[in-house]
């Protein structure tokens, strides 16, 4: 995995949209989906083991938020 800072990620997102035609909403949804998959898998797959806190920096982090219903039930 490669870790980049916010400015670099913004440039990568812009290039993905400009050169490959991938809408920024699609990029966010894919990122949120992958983040959720990792959290779910690390938690054991299907059973919510207890409370979970996610700390995210500034930016469009709403795609991950939509997936919390599984965890909060």
DRENKOL-761294 format. One record per residue: residue number from 1; residue in three letters; x, y, z of N, C-alpha, C, CB in turn. Coordinates in Angstrom, 1 decimal, decimal comma. Each point is the difference from the previous one (the first is absolute). Glycine has a CB too. Layout:
<rs>
<num: NUM	residu: ALA	n.xx: X	n.yy: Y	n.zz: Z	ca.xx: X	ca.yy: Y	ca.zz: Z	c.xx: X	c.yy: Y	c.zz: Z	cb.xx: X	cb.yy: Y	cb.zz: Z>
...
</rs>
This chain:
<rs>
<num: 1	residu: UNK	n.xx: 0,8	n.yy: -1,2	n.zz: 0,0	ca.xx: -0,8	ca.yy: 1,2	ca.zz: 0,0	c.xx: 0,9	c.yy: 1,2	c.zz: 0,0	cb.xx: -1,9	cb.yy: -1,2	cb.zz: 1,2>
<num: 2	residu: UNK	n.xx: 1,5	n.yy: 2,2	n.zz: -1,9	ca.xx: 0,7	ca.yy: 1,3	ca.zz: -0,1	c.xx: -0,8	c.yy: 1,0	c.zz: 0,7	cb.xx: 1,1	cb.yy: -0,6	cb.zz: -2,2>
<num: 3	residu: UNK	n.xx: -0,5	n.yy: 1,3	n.zz: 3,2	ca.xx: -0,6	ca.yy: 1,1	ca.zz: 0,7	c.xx: 0,4	c.yy: 1,3	c.zz: -0,6	cb.xx: -0,1	cb.yy: -1,4	cb.zz: 2,1>
<num: 4	residu: UNK	n.xx: -0,9	n.yy: 2,3	n.zz: -2,3	ca.xx: 0,3	ca.yy: 1,3	ca.zz: -0,6	c.xx: -0,7	c.yy: 1,1	c.zz: 0,9	cb.xx: 0,3	cb.yy: -1,0	cb.zz: -2,3>
<num: 5	residu: UNK	n.xx: 0,3	n.yy: 2,2	n.zz: 2,2	ca.xx: -0,7	ca.yy: 1,1	ca.zz: 0,7	c.xx: -1,2	c.yy: 0,5	c.zz: -0,7	cb.xx: 2,2	cb.yy: 0,7	cb.zz: 1,0>
<num: 6	residu: UNK	n.xx: -2,9	n.yy: 0,2	n.zz: -0,4	ca.xx: -1,3	ca.yy: 0,5	ca.zz: -0,6	c.xx: 0,2	c.yy: 0,7	c.zz: -1,4	cb.xx: -0,9	cb.yy: 0,3	cb.zz: 2,3>
<num: 7	residu: UNK	n.xx: 2,0	n.yy: 0,5	n.zz: -2,4	ca.xx: 0,2	ca.yy: 0,7	ca.zz: -1,2	c.xx: 0,3	c.yy: -0,9	c.zz: -1,2	cb.xx: 0,9	cb.yy: 1,9	cb.zz: 1,4>
<num: 8	residu: UNK	n.xx: -0,1	n.yy: -2,9	n.zz: -1,1	ca.xx: 0,4	ca.yy: -1,0	ca.zz: -1,0	c.xx: -1,3	c.yy: -0,8	c.zz: -0,4	cb.xx: 2,3	cb.yy: -0,2	cb.zz: 0,9>
<num: 9	residu: UNK	n.xx: -3,1	n.yy: -0,2	n.zz: 0,1	ca.xx: -1,3	ca.yy: -0,7	ca.zz: -0,3	c.xx: -0,9	c.yy: 0,9	c.zz: -0,9	cb.xx: 0,2	cb.yy: -1,3	cb.zz: 2,1>
<num: 10	residu: UNK	n.xx: -0,3	n.yy: 2,6	n.zz: -1,8	ca.xx: -0,8	ca.yy: 0,8	ca.zz: -0,8	c.xx: 0,5	c.yy: 0,1	c.zz: -1,5	cb.xx: -0,5	cb.yy: 1,4	cb.zz: 2,1>
<num: 11	residu: UNK	n.xx: 1,8	n.yy: -1,4	n.zz: -2,3	ca.xx: 0,5	ca.yy: 0,0	ca.zz: -1,3	c.xx: -0,3	c.yy: -1,4	c.zz: -0,7	cb.xx: 1,9	cb.yy: 1,6	cb.zz: 0,7>
<num: 12	residu: UNK	n.xx: -1,7	n.yy: -2,7	n.zz: 0,0	ca.xx: -0,4	ca.yy: -1,3	ca.zz: -0,5	c.xx: -1,4	c.yy: -0,1	c.zz: -0,4	cb.xx: 1,8	cb.yy: -1,0	cb.zz: 1,4>
<num: 13	residu: UNK	n.xx: -2,7	n.yy: 1,5	n.zz: -0,6	ca.xx: -1,5	ca.yy: 0,0	ca.zz: -0,3	c.xx: -0,2	c.yy: 0,9	c.zz: -1,2	cb.xx: -0,6	cb.yy: -0,3	cb.zz: 2,4>
<num: 14	residu: UNK	n.xx: 1,2	n.yy: 1,5	n.zz: -2,5	ca.xx: -0,3	ca.yy: 0,9	ca.zz: -1,1	c.xx: 0,5	c.yy: -0,7	c.zz: -1,3	cb.xx: 0,3	cb.yy: 2,0	cb.zz: 1,5>
<num: 15	residu: UNK	n.xx: 0,8	n.yy: -2,7	n.zz: -1,5	ca.xx: 0,6	ca.yy: -0,6	ca.zz: -1,2	c.xx: -0,9	c.yy: -1,2	c.zz: -0,4	cb.xx: 2,3	cb.yy: 0,7	cb.zz: 0,7>
<num: 16	residu: UNK	n.xx: -2,8	n.yy: -1,5	n.zz: 0,3	ca.xx: -0,9	ca.yy: -1,1	ca.zz: -0,3	c.xx: -1,3	c.yy: 0,5	c.zz: -0,7	cb.xx: 0,9	cb.yy: -1,2	cb.zz: 2,0>
<num: 17	residu: UNK	n.xx: -1,4	n.yy: 2,3	n.zz: -1,5	ca.xx: -1,2	ca.yy: 0,6	ca.zz: -0,7	c.xx: 0,4	c.yy: 0,5	c.zz: -1,4	cb.xx: -1,0	cb.yy: 0,6	cb.zz: 2,3>
<num: 18	residu: UNK	n.xx: 2,0	n.yy: 0,2	n.zz: -2,4	ca.xx: 0,4	ca.yy: 0,7	ca.zz: -1,2	c.xx: 0,4	c.yy: -1,0	c.zz: -1,1	cb.xx: 0,7	cb.yy: 2,0	cb.zz: 1,3>
<num: 19	residu: UNK	n.xx: 0,2	n.yy: -3,0	n.zz: -0,9	ca.xx: 0,6	ca.yy: -0,9	ca.zz: -1,0	c.xx: -0,8	c.yy: -1,2	c.zz: -0,3	cb.xx: 2,2	cb.yy: 0,9	cb.zz: 0,7>
<num: 20	residu: UNK	n.xx: -2,9	n.yy: -1,4	n.zz: 0,3	ca.xx: -0,7	ca.yy: -1,3	ca.zz: -0,1	c.xx: -1,5	c.yy: 0,1	c.zz: 0,1	cb.xx: 2,0	cb.yy: -1,0	cb.zz: 1,0>
<num: 21	residu: UNK	n.xx: -2,5	n.yy: 2,2	n.zz: -0,8	ca.xx: -1,4	ca.yy: 0,3	ca.zz: 0,1	c.xx: -0,8	c.yy: -0,6	c.zz: 1,1	cb.xx: 0,2	cb.yy: 0,1	cb.zz: -2,4>
<num: 22	residu: UNK	n.xx: 0,5	n.yy: -0,4	n.zz: 3,5	ca.xx: -0,6	ca.yy: -0,6	ca.zz: 1,2	c.xx: -0,6	c.yy: 1,2	c.zz: 0,9	cb.xx: 1,6	cb.yy: -2,1	cb.zz: -0,1>
<num: 23	residu: UNK	n.xx: -2,9	n.yy: 2,2	n.zz: 0,2	ca.xx: -0,5	ca.yy: 1,0	ca.zz: 0,9	c.xx: 0,5	c.yy: 0,0	c.zz: 1,4	cb.xx: -2,1	cb.yy: 0,0	cb.zz: -1,4>
<num: 24	residu: UNK	n.xx: 2,3	n.yy: 1,2	n.zz: 2,0	ca.xx: 0,5	ca.yy: 0,0	ca.zz: 1,4	c.xx: -1,0	c.yy: -0,7	c.zz: 0,9	cb.xx: 1,2	cb.yy: 2,2	cb.zz: -0,5>
<num: 25	residu: UNK	n.xx: -2,5	n.yy: -2,2	n.zz: 0,3	ca.xx: -0,9	ca.yy: -0,7	ca.zz: 0,9	c.xx: 0,3	c.yy: -1,5	c.zz: -0,1	cb.xx: -1,8	cb.yy: 1,7	cb.zz: -0,3>
<num: 26	residu: UNK	n.xx: 2,1	n.yy: -2,2	n.zz: -0,9	ca.xx: 0,4	ca.yy: -1,5	ca.zz: -0,1	c.xx: 1,3	c.yy: -0,3	c.zz: 0,8	cb.xx: -1,2	cb.yy: 0,0	cb.zz: -2,3>
<num: 27	residu: UNK	n.xx: 2,1	n.yy: 0,9	n.zz: 2,2	ca.xx: 1,3	ca.yy: -0,2	ca.zz: 0,7	c.xx: -0,3	c.yy: -0,1	c.zz: 1,5	cb.xx: 1,3	cb.yy: 1,2	cb.zz: -1,8>
<num: 28	residu: UNK	n.xx: -2,1	n.yy: -0,2	n.zz: 2,3	ca.xx: -0,4	ca.yy: 0,0	ca.zz: 1,4	c.xx: -0,7	c.yy: -1,3	c.zz: 0,5	cb.xx: -0,1	cb.yy: 2,5	cb.zz: -0,1>
<num: 29	residu: UNK	n.xx: -0,9	n.yy: -2,9	n.zz: -0,8	ca.xx: -0,7	ca.yy: -1,2	ca.zz: 0,3	c.xx: 0,9	c.yy: -1,2	c.zz: 0,1	cb.xx: -2,0	cb.yy: 1,0	cb.zz: -1,1>
<num: 30	residu: UNK	n.xx: 2,9	n.yy: -1,1	n.zz: 0,1	ca.xx: 0,9	ca.yy: -1,2	ca.zz: 0,1	c.xx: 0,9	c.yy: 0,0	c.zz: 1,2	cb.xx: 0,0	cb.yy: 0,0	cb.zz: -2,5>
<num: 31	residu: UNK	n.xx: 0,5	n.yy: 1,2	n.zz: 2,8	ca.xx: 0,9	ca.yy: 0,1	ca.zz: 1,2	c.xx: -0,8	c.yy: -0,3	c.zz: 1,3	cb.xx: 1,4	cb.yy: 1,8	cb.zz: -1,2>
<num: 32	residu: UNK	n.xx: -2,6	n.yy: -1,3	n.zz: 1,3	ca.xx: -0,8	ca.yy: -0,3	ca.zz: 1,1	c.xx: -0,4	c.yy: -1,5	c.zz: 0,1	cb.xx: -0,9	cb.yy: 2,3	cb.zz: -0,1>
<num: 33	residu: UNK	n.xx: 0,6	n.yy: -2,9	n.zz: -1,0	ca.xx: -0,2	ca.yy: -1,4	ca.zz: 0,0	c.xx: 1,1	c.yy: -0,9	c.zz: 0,4	cb.xx: -1,6	cb.yy: 0,5	cb.zz: -1,8>
<num: 34	residu: UNK	n.xx: 2,8	n.yy: -0,1	n.zz: 1,3	ca.xx: 1,2	ca.yy: -0,7	ca.zz: 0,4	c.xx: 0,4	c.yy: 0,2	c.zz: 1,5	cb.xx: 0,8	cb.yy: 0,2	cb.zz: -2,3>
<num: 35	residu: UNK	n.xx: -1,0	n.yy: 1,0	n.zz: 2,8	ca.xx: 0,2	ca.yy: 0,3	ca.zz: 1,4	c.xx: -0,9	c.yy: -0,9	c.zz: 0,9	cb.xx: 0,8	cb.yy: 2,4	cb.zz: -0,6>
<num: 36	residu: UNK	n.xx: -2,1	n.yy: -2,4	n.zz: 0,1	ca.xx: -1,0	ca.yy: -0,8	ca.zz: 0,8	c.xx: 0,4	c.yy: -1,5	c.zz: -0,1	cb.xx: -1,8	cb.yy: 1,8	cb.zz: -0,5>
<num: 37	residu: UNK	n.xx: 2,2	n.yy: -2,3	n.zz: -0,6	ca.xx: 0,3	ca.yy: -1,4	ca.zz: -0,2	c.xx: 1,1	c.yy: -0,4	c.zz: 1,0	cb.xx: -0,6	cb.yy: 0,1	cb.zz: -2,4>
<num: 38	residu: UNK	n.xx: 1,7	n.yy: 0,8	n.zz: 2,5	ca.xx: 1,1	ca.yy: -0,3	ca.zz: 0,9	c.xx: -0,5	c.yy: 0,0	c.zz: 1,5	cb.xx: 1,6	cb.yy: 1,0	cb.zz: -1,7>
<num: 39	residu: UNK	n.xx: -2,4	n.yy: 0,0	n.zz: 2,0	ca.xx: -0,5	ca.yy: 0,1	ca.zz: 1,4	c.xx: -0,9	c.yy: -1,2	c.zz: 0,3	cb.xx: 0,0	cb.yy: 2,5	cb.zz: -0,1>
<num: 40	residu: UNK	n.xx: -0,8	n.yy: -2,9	n.zz: -0,8	ca.xx: -0,9	ca.yy: -1,2	ca.zz: 0,2	c.xx: 0,8	c.yy: -1,2	c.zz: 0,2	cb.xx: -1,8	cb.yy: 1,1	cb.zz: -1,3>
<num: 41	residu: UNK	n.xx: 2,8	n.yy: -1,3	n.zz: 0,4	ca.xx: 0,8	ca.yy: -1,2	ca.zz: 0,0	c.xx: 0,8	c.yy: -0,1	c.zz: 1,3	cb.xx: 0,1	cb.yy: 0,0	cb.zz: -2,5>
<num: 42	residu: UNK	n.xx: 0,5	n.yy: 1,1	n.zz: 2,9	ca.xx: 0,8	ca.yy: 0,1	ca.zz: 1,2	c.xx: -0,9	c.yy: -0,3	c.zz: 1,3	cb.xx: 1,6	cb.yy: 1,6	cb.zz: -1,1>
<num: 43	residu: UNK	n.xx: -2,9	n.yy: -1,3	n.zz: 1,0	ca.xx: -0,9	ca.yy: -0,2	ca.zz: 1,1	c.xx: -0,5	c.yy: -1,5	c.zz: 0,1	cb.xx: -0,6	cb.yy: 2,4	cb.zz: -0,2>
<num: 44	residu: UNK	n.xx: 1,0	n.yy: -3,2	n.zz: -0,8	ca.xx: -0,4	ca.yy: -1,4	ca.zz: 0,1	c.xx: -1,1	c.yy: -0,3	c.zz: -1,1	cb.xx: 0,6	cb.yy: 0,0	cb.zz: 2,4>
<num: 45	residu: UNK	n.xx: -0,9	n.yy: 0,8	n.zz: -3,3	ca.xx: -0,8	ca.yy: -0,3	ca.zz: -1,1	c.xx: -1,5	c.yy: 0,4	c.zz: 0,2	cb.xx: 1,5	cb.yy: -1,9	cb.zz: -0,4>
<num: 46	residu: UNK	n.xx: -2,2	n.yy: 1,3	n.zz: 1,2	ca.xx: -1,5	ca.yy: 0,2	ca.zz: 0,1	c.xx: -0,5	c.yy: 0,5	c.zz: 1,3	cb.xx: -0,2	cb.yy: -1,7	cb.zz: -1,7>
<num: 47	residu: UNK	n.xx: 0,8	n.yy: 1,4	n.zz: 2,8	ca.xx: -0,5	ca.yy: 0,4	ca.zz: 1,3	c.xx: 0,7	c.yy: 1,3	c.zz: 0,5	cb.xx: -0,6	cb.yy: -2,4	cb.zz: 0,4>
<num: 48	residu: UNK	n.xx: -0,2	n.yy: 3,4	n.zz: -0,1	ca.xx: 0,5	ca.yy: 1,2	ca.zz: 0,6	c.xx: 0,5	c.yy: -0,3	c.zz: 1,4	cb.xx: -1,5	cb.yy: 1,4	cb.zz: -1,4>
<num: 49	residu: UNK	n.xx: 2,8	n.yy: -1,3	n.zz: 1,7	ca.xx: 0,5	ca.yy: -0,3	ca.zz: 1,3	c.xx: -0,2	c.yy: 1,0	c.zz: 1,1	cb.xx: 1,7	cb.yy: -1,3	cb.zz: -1,2>
<num: 50	residu: UNK	n.xx: -2,1	n.yy: 2,5	n.zz: 0,8	ca.xx: -0,2	ca.yy: 1,1	ca.zz: 1,0	c.xx: 0,1	c.yy: 1,3	c.zz: -0,7	cb.xx: 0,8	cb.yy: -1,4	cb.zz: 1,8>
<num: 51	residu: UNK	n.xx: -0,6	n.yy: 2,5	n.zz: -1,0	ca.xx: 0,1	ca.yy: 1,3	ca.zz: -0,6	c.xx: 1,2	c.yy: 0,2	c.zz: -0,9	cb.xx: -1,2	cb.yy: 0,8	cb.zz: 2,0>
<num: 52	residu: UNK	n.xx: 1,1	n.yy: 0,1	n.zz: -2,9	ca.xx: 1,1	ca.yy: 0,2	ca.zz: -1,0	c.xx: 0,0	c.yy: 1,5	c.zz: -0,2	cb.xx: -0,2	cb.yy: -2,2	cb.zz: -1,1>
<num: 53	residu: UNK	n.xx: 1,4	n.yy: 2,8	n.zz: 1,2	ca.xx: 0,2	ca.yy: 1,4	ca.zz: -0,3	c.xx: 0,9	c.yy: 0,2	c.zz: -1,2	cb.xx: -0,3	cb.yy: 0,6	cb.zz: 2,4>
<num: 54	residu: UNK	n.xx: -0,1	n.yy: 0,2	n.zz: -3,3	ca.xx: 0,8	ca.yy: 0,3	ca.zz: -1,2	c.xx: 0,4	c.yy: 1,5	c.zz: 0,0	cb.xx: -1,1	cb.yy: -1,9	cb.zz: -1,3>
<num: 55	residu: UNK	n.xx: 2,3	n.yy: 2,2	n.zz: 1,3	ca.xx: 0,5	ca.yy: 1,4	ca.zz: 0,0	c.xx: 0,5	c.yy: 0,3	c.zz: -1,4	cb.xx: 0,6	cb.yy: 0,0	cb.zz: 2,5>
<num: 56	residu: UNK	n.xx: -1,2	n.yy: 0,9	n.zz: -3,2	ca.xx: 0,4	ca.yy: 0,3	ca.zz: -1,4	c.xx: 0,3	c.yy: 1,5	c.zz: -0,1	cb.xx: -1,5	cb.yy: -1,8	cb.zz: -0,9>
<num: 57	residu: UNK	n.xx: 2,4	n.yy: 2,1	n.zz: 0,1	ca.xx: 0,4	ca.yy: 1,4	ca.zz: -0,2	c.xx: -1,1	c.yy: 0,8	c.zz: -0,8	cb.xx: 2,4	cb.yy: -0,6	cb.zz: 0,2>
<num: 58	residu: UNK	n.xx: -2,1	n.yy: 1,9	n.zz: -0,4	ca.xx: -0,9	ca.yy: 0,8	ca.zz: -0,8	c.xx: -0,2	c.yy: -0,6	c.zz: -1,4	cb.xx: 0,7	cb.yy: 2,0	cb.zz: 1,3>
<num: 59	residu: UNK	n.xx: -1,8	n.yy: -1,8	n.zz: -1,9	ca.xx: -0,2	ca.yy: -0,6	ca.zz: -1,3	c.xx: -1,4	c.yy: -0,7	c.zz: -0,1	cb.xx: 2,5	cb.yy: -0,2	cb.zz: -0,3>
<num: 60	residu: UNK	n.xx: -2,7	n.yy: -0,4	n.zz: -0,8	ca.xx: -1,2	ca.yy: -0,6	ca.zz: -0,3	c.xx: 0,0	c.yy: -1,5	c.zz: 0,5	cb.xx: -0,3	cb.yy: 1,5	cb.zz: -2,0>
<num: 61	residu: UNK	n.xx: 0,0	n.yy: -1,7	n.zz: 3,2	ca.xx: 0,0	ca.yy: -1,3	ca.zz: 0,6	c.xx: -1,4	c.yy: -0,6	c.zz: 0,2	cb.xx: 2,1	cb.yy: 0,7	cb.zz: 1,2>
<num: 62	residu: UNK	n.xx: -3,1	n.yy: -0,1	n.zz: -1,9	ca.xx: -1,3	ca.yy: -0,5	ca.zz: 0,2	c.xx: -0,4	c.yy: -1,4	c.zz: -0,5	cb.xx: -0,6	cb.yy: 2,4	cb.zz: -0,1>
<num: 63	residu: UNK	n.xx: 1,4	n.yy: -2,8	n.zz: -0,9	ca.xx: -0,3	ca.yy: -1,3	ca.zz: -0,6	c.xx: 0,1	c.yy: -1,2	c.zz: 1,0	cb.xx: 0,8	cb.yy: 0,9	cb.zz: -2,2>
<num: 64	residu: UNK	n.xx: 0,2	n.yy: -0,7	n.zz: 3,1	ca.xx: 0,1	ca.yy: -1,1	ca.zz: 1,0	c.xx: -1,1	c.yy: 0,1	c.zz: 1,0	cb.xx: 2,5	cb.yy: 0,1	cb.zz: -0,3>
<num: 65	residu: UNK	n.xx: -3,0	n.yy: 1,1	n.zz: 0,6	ca.xx: -1,0	ca.yy: 0,2	ca.zz: 1,0	c.xx: -1,3	c.yy: -0,7	c.zz: -0,3	cb.xx: 1,0	cb.yy: 2,2	cb.zz: 0,5>
<num: 66	residu: UNK	n.xx: -1,3	n.yy: -2,4	n.zz: -1,8	ca.xx: -1,2	ca.yy: -0,7	ca.zz: -0,4	c.xx: 0,0	c.yy: -1,4	c.zz: 0,4	cb.xx: -0,2	cb.yy: 1,6	cb.zz: -1,9>
<num: 67	residu: UNK	n.xx: 1,3	n.yy: -2,2	n.zz: 2,2	ca.xx: 0,1	ca.yy: -1,4	ca.zz: 0,2	c.xx: -0,1	c.yy: -0,4	c.zz: 1,5	cb.xx: 1,4	cb.yy: -0,2	cb.zz: -2,0>
<num: 68	residu: UNK	n.xx: -1,6	n.yy: 1,2	n.zz: 2,9	ca.xx: 0,0	ca.yy: -0,3	ca.zz: 1,4	c.xx: -1,2	c.yy: -0,8	c.zz: 0,5	cb.xx: 1,3	cb.yy: 2,0	cb.zz: 0,3>
<num: 69	residu: UNK	n.xx: -2,4	n.yy: -2,1	n.zz: -1,0	ca.xx: -1,2	ca.yy: -0,6	ca.zz: 0,5	c.xx: 0,3	c.yy: -1,5	c.zz: 0,4	cb.xx: -1,4	cb.yy: 1,5	cb.zz: -1,5>
<num: 70	residu: UNK	n.xx: 2,3	n.yy: -2,2	n.zz: 0,7	ca.xx: 0,4	ca.yy: -1,3	ca.zz: 0,4	c.xx: 0,6	c.yy: -0,1	c.zz: 1,4	cb.xx: 0,4	cb.yy: -0,5	cb.zz: -2,4>
<num: 71	residu: UNK	n.xx: 0,5	n.yy: 1,5	n.zz: 2,7	ca.xx: 0,7	ca.yy: 0,0	ca.zz: 1,2	c.xx: -0,9	c.yy: 0,4	c.zz: 1,2	cb.xx: 2,1	cb.yy: 0,5	cb.zz: -1,3>
<num: 72	residu: UNK	n.xx: -3,0	n.yy: 0,4	n.zz: 1,1	ca.xx: -0,8	ca.yy: 0,6	ca.zz: 1,1	c.xx: -1,2	c.yy: -0,8	c.zz: 0,4	cb.xx: 0,7	cb.yy: 2,1	cb.zz: -0,8>
<num: 73	residu: UNK	n.xx: -1,0	n.yy: -3,2	n.zz: 0,0	ca.xx: -1,1	ca.yy: -0,9	ca.zz: 0,4	c.xx: 0,3	c.yy: -0,9	c.zz: 1,1	cb.xx: -0,8	cb.yy: 0,2	cb.zz: -2,3>
</rs>
